Amino acid sequence: MARTNPTYDRLAQGYLFPEIGKRTRAFIAANPSSKVMRLGIGDTTQPLPPTVISGLASGVQKLAKIETYTGYQDDSSGMPAMKTALLERYKAMGITLDLSDIFVSDGAKSDSANIQSIFDIDSVIAFQDPAYPVYVDSNIMAGRNKEKFVYMPCTEANGFFPSLPKSKVDVIYLCSPNNPTGAVATKKQLKEFVDYANANKAIIIFDAAYSAYISSPELPRSIYEVEGAKSCAIEINSFSKEAGFTGVRLGWSIVPKEIVCEDGEIGKLNRLWARRQNTMFNGASNIVQEGGVAVLSAKGQEECYKVIDYYMGNARLIKAGLEAKGITVFGGVNAPYIWMKTPNGMKSWEFFDKLLNEAHVVGTPGSGFGASGEGYFRLSAFGIRENVIAALDSIQKNLKI
Ligand code: MLT
């Protein structure tokens, strides 16, 4: 008799974004004539730039000829051209990696969910609170005891960057620019965690999926800009937000061979991740990787950064619009998320309903990212400009606070 996996019963009821979708659909069904403006999920809306489209198209064309056809890749970690282009990107940032440190994937969501599998089931795991829900949920699904999770509150008082864990932890998830708070860690802040990790043989899983949104030169785009990080940090990144690949799917993780963990020889984590990926993943699509190489070309970067500027223009408008309404906001600078304090101390979901009912705007309740997100609300800058303007106009006119 087949039995279900009991660890899934320990998850919070539903995944955050489908729940938002469900409530939004219910509102539209009840109010069919109203136009709903979506600033909820961080989903890109702008078309891919021409160089990236050409890259993808050449990936398709290569499949049409016997001379250029490719099937399975030699290993799942990515096409040589893709990995070399990533290596060069890090080199330009002053970071030396080896090609075998790089694992190309179908996106940061899968990598940030799967990476926990290479750590002991009894590991003590620390999470920023609030955080992208995938980190906690994937550890629960793996069977870890959530009573042992360590939550590191990110609050207004600490500038939404956590203090070091008070007790010894084994694995620490950090995300900068942060989803959901839009806070960006400085080198000094990351250095404290790197020093802690090296001293405790702990590992940092650094989610840099929004790094392309950093424009201030002093802020680190990669944890490897911080001295000592290569012996304690895994970095995960993605083309979703940098190049509009939310539907195309492409990302990468870096597991440097220098990483030291409590047991096992140097290089073991890299070997385990390679083993995991080669067993459970057949590599990112060869068509999509051609698109990825195009993203990383000089022309591709120039074009992608124009789209990023467009989204950051939205972020500036949202921030200014909410401030004009008297709402306290954070983030939205060097990050595509605006983290607002709910007016009059409302609960996050209560404010979700109010914003939807009064202004017809969809956002994301802060409490969906963790207990410390209660009383906050996230708006995404990835919308179409006209919708963003219409949403702000409606908030200004219709939201009663
Ligand atoms: C978000 O809105 O938090 C993200 O876009 C979701 C994701 O990247 O999976």
Boltz pocket constraint, residues with backbone or C-beta under 6 A from the ligand:
constraints:
  - pocket:
      binder: B
      contacts: [[A, 40], [A, 41], [A, 42], [A, 43], [A, 109], [A, 132], [A, 179]]
      max_distance: 6.0
